Amino acid sequence: MGASLQEVKRRITSTKKTQQITGAMQMVSTAKLSQIQHQATSYQVYADKIRSVITHLAQSHLLDGNPAATTKTTSDDAHKQEISGLDMLVKRPLKHFGVLVITSDRGLVGSYNSNVIKQTLDLIASGHHTPEDTVIIAVGGTGADFFKKRGFNVAFEYRGVADIPQFRGSRALVRKIVSMYSDGVYDELYVCYNHFVNMLTSEFRSEPLLPISSANLGHDDLASKDSIGLQAEYDMEPSSDAILEVVLPQYAESLIYGAILDAKTSEHASSSTAMKSATDNAKDLISSLQLQFNRARQSAITTEITEITGAQAALE
């Protein structure tokens, strides 16, 4: 009985330490969530504006062409490619289906990663694609490791996304994604991530990214609202191509950074919820173990009293 009491006591002590850790992790995740929500709210103003501009350009049929791909170089470094807006309009026969999937680099985030991966696999299957004709661009180590183990072609992986992502950090990623598209690594690209709704809810989103066209904008609520009654015509100076070279990369950056920011917000919310659940479970377990300890202790005391009483009666 003594050994049993010591074992229960050790479990109580261990569980209390775990409760302290999960409680601290919950507070950290909640603080990060508060910071990233503030940044997401500020960024949404810019994202809505750039989407509105692209929607207007689509309504004026500037995105309906199929220009030839171009390559631009900087004067400082002839081997460093800039983002070419016209490359994003090039349409090709679909031979390789690209998926930009955003997951976390670590665990302890509840069902966040499993939901993104499962829905992404469903998207691939619904298009009758296979690991052989699917190209994965993984933002986050969990997704990269998952698809590698299952034989998918992970053409590029990006790990170590900051807890509060900055806009300038997405530019290198956008440049890489567009260059892979212009090089023919994939012919169509979707971005898949978890959209933050509230602390307890997130929903999976899969949005077409490349090539940029009027059809891709049709799913957007903002595009639908702006398209009502809009018959836009523009006088372009210096030219429509020059305008698209500037605007389309900004649009791609806004989509990718917005998806990363949204996904990271959902990740912090999932982490906070998971750690709160773990803390509550630890509290319940401690209560159960404490009751078990008290009963075992009471039983041990009763046994000792019975033994003493019996020994005293035997002496008499």
N, C-alpha and C positions, 0 to 999 in steps of 0.2 A: 504493500500500500504506500509506503514511503517513497519508493521509486516512482510510482504512478503520480503521486503528488508533485514530485520534482519535475517529471516530464510535462505535466499540465502547466506548471509554473513557467517552465522554459518556453512553452508554446505561447503563453500569454505575453511574456517579455518580447519574444521574437515578433509576434503579431503587432504589438504596440510600436515597435521600431518601424515595421513596414507601414503602419498607418501614418506615422510621422513623415515618412518619405513620400508616400502617395499624396498626403495632404499638401506638402511643400510643392510637389510637381503640379498639383491642381492650381495652386496660387500662381505659380510661374506661368502656366498655360493661360490662365485667365488674364494675367497682366499683358501677355503678348497679344492675346485676342483683342483686348481693349485698344492697344496701340495700332494694330493692323487694321482694325475697323475704322479708326480715325483716318488712316492713310487711304483706305479704300473709298471712303466717302468723298474725300478731296479729289482722288483720281477719277472718280466716276463722272465728274463734270467734264473733264478733258475727253474721256472715252466717248461720252455721249455726243460731244461736239464733232469729233473726228468721224464717228459713224454717220452723223447727220450729213457731213460734207460728202462722204463716199456715197451715201444714198442719193444725194442730189446729182452726183456725177453719173450714177447708174441710171437715173431717170432721164438724163440727157443723152444716154446711149454711148457714153464715152468708154464704157467698160466692155462693150460688145465686140470689139475688134479682137484680132488674134495676131498681135505684133510679133516680130522676130525677137528672139532673145538677144540681149546686148550685154556686153561686159564693160564695166567702168573701172578705171584704176585711179588711184590717188597720185598726185604729183610727187609726194614724199616717198612713196613706196610702190613701185610698179607692180609688185606681186601681191599687194593687198587689195582685195576686191571690196568695193562698196556695195550696199544694197541697191539693186536695180529694180525700180518699180515696174518697168515693162516686162521683166522676167516673170513677175507674178501674174501676168495676164495670159501667158502662153498655155494653151490647152493642147493636150496630147492624148492619144488613145490610152486607156487605162490598162497598163500591164503590171505596174507595181503600186499597191495601195499603201500609202503612208499614214501612220498613226502617231501623233504626239501625245503620249500618255503622261500625266502628272501624278506622282505619288510622293510619299514621304521617304526620307532617308533612314528613319528609325521606326521602331515599333511603339507599343504603348499608346496607340491612337484608336483603339476600338476596332470597329469594322470599316474604318475609312479606306484603307488600302484594298481590302478584299472586295469592297463594293466597286471601286474604280476598275480593278482588274477584271472582275466578273462581267461588268457591263461592257468593257472594252472587248473582251472575247466574244460577247454576244453581237457587238457591232461588226466585228470581223466575220463572224459566222453568217450574219444576216446578208452580207454582201457576197457570200460564197467565196471568200478568200481563204487561202491556206498559208501556213508559215512560210512556204516557198515564195509566194508572191506578195507577202506583207512586209513592209519595212517599218520598224519601230524606232521612234526617237523618244528616249526615256528621260524625263526630268524627275529625278529621285531614284535612289538606289534600290528601293523595294521593287518597283516595276521593272527596272533593268535586270535585276537578278532573276525575277520570275520568268520573264520572256526568254532570257538566255537559256535557262534550264529546260525550256519547252521547245527549243529548236528554232525560235524566231530569229530573224535577221535584225539585231539591234545595231543599226548603222551609227547611232550616236547616243551617248548618255551624258547627262549633266547632273552631277552630284553636288551636294553642299549648298543648296539654295538657302539664303539667309532667312532667319525667322521673320524679319520684316524686309521683304525684297524691295530693292530700289530700282527705279525705272532704267537707269543707265546700265544696270547689270543684265538686262534682257537684250540689249542691242547685239552683243556678240552672238547670242543664241539665235536671234532673228537672221543675222548675216549667214550663219552656218546653215540654217534651215532653208533659206532662199537659194544659197549656192548649191545645196544638194538637189533642190528642185530643178534649177537650171542645168545641172549636170546630168539629169535624168535618173537620179537614184530612185525617185518615186514620181508618179504622174498625178497623184491627187493626195491631199493631206487633210486629215481631220485632227482636231485637238480634243482630248478626252480628259475630264477632270470632275471633281465634286464641287458643286456650287453651294455656297453657304446660304442657308435660309434663316436659321436661328440656332441657338445653343444646342438644341436637341435634334435638329433636322438639317440634312443636306441632301441634295439631289444630283444625280449624275447628268452631265451634259456632254454632248458630242457635237461639235460645230465645225463646219467646213472652213478651212483656212486658205488652201491653195488648190487650184488657181482662183484668183479673185474674179468674180463675175457677178452680173446682176442676179443670176439664179441663186448664188450663195447668200446674197443679201435678203432673199425672200423670206427666210425663216426668222429674221430679226424683227422683234416687235417694234423697235424704233424705226426700222426701214418701212414697215407697214404703215405706221402712223405718218411718217413724213411723205409717203408716196401718195396720200390722199389729196387729190386736187392739184398735184404738182406737175407742171409741164415746163421743165427748166431748159433754158438754152443759154449758152455761155459764149462770150467772146474771149478767147484764150490768148494771152500774151506772156511769154514769147510763142508758145505752142502748147497744144494739148499734151504731147508727149513729155514736155518739160514739166508741166503741172503734175502729171501722173508720177513722174520720177520722184517728186518730192512728197506727194500725198500718200501714195500707196505704201511706201515703207513705214510711214508714220502709222497708218492703219494696221499694218501687220504687227508692228511693235505694240500697239495698243491692245490688239487681240491676245497676243502671247503674254505680255506682261499682266494684262487684266485677268487672264486665266490662271497664271501663277499666283497672283495676289489673291484671287478668289479661292483657289485651292488651298493656299496656305492658311487663309482665314478658317476654312472648313477643317483643316488639320488641327489647328489650335483649339477649335471648339470641340472636336472629337476627343482630343487629348484631355481637355479639361473635364469633359463628361466621363470619360473612361476612368480618370484618376479619382473623380468624385465617387463613382460607383465602387471603385476599389477601396476607397477610404470608408465608405458606408459598410461594405462587406466586412472589412477588418473590424469595424466597431461591433457589428453583430457577432462576429466570431469571438471577439474578446468577451462579450457578454455571455455567450454560450460556454466558453472555457472557464470563465469566472464562476458560473453556476456549477459546472462540473467539478471545479476545484473545491468549492464550498461543500458540495455534497460528499466528495471523497474525504475531505478534512473532517466533516461531521461524522462520517462513518468510522474513520480512524479513531476519533475521540471516543465514540460510543463503544467501539471494540475494546479500547484500553480501559474504560470504566468497567465494562463487563468483566474483563480479565481480573482487574483489581478486586472487584466485589466477589468474584468467584474464589480468588485466592484467600481473601479474608474469611469467607464462609468456610473454606476448607480448614483453615487454622483453628476455627472455633470448634 
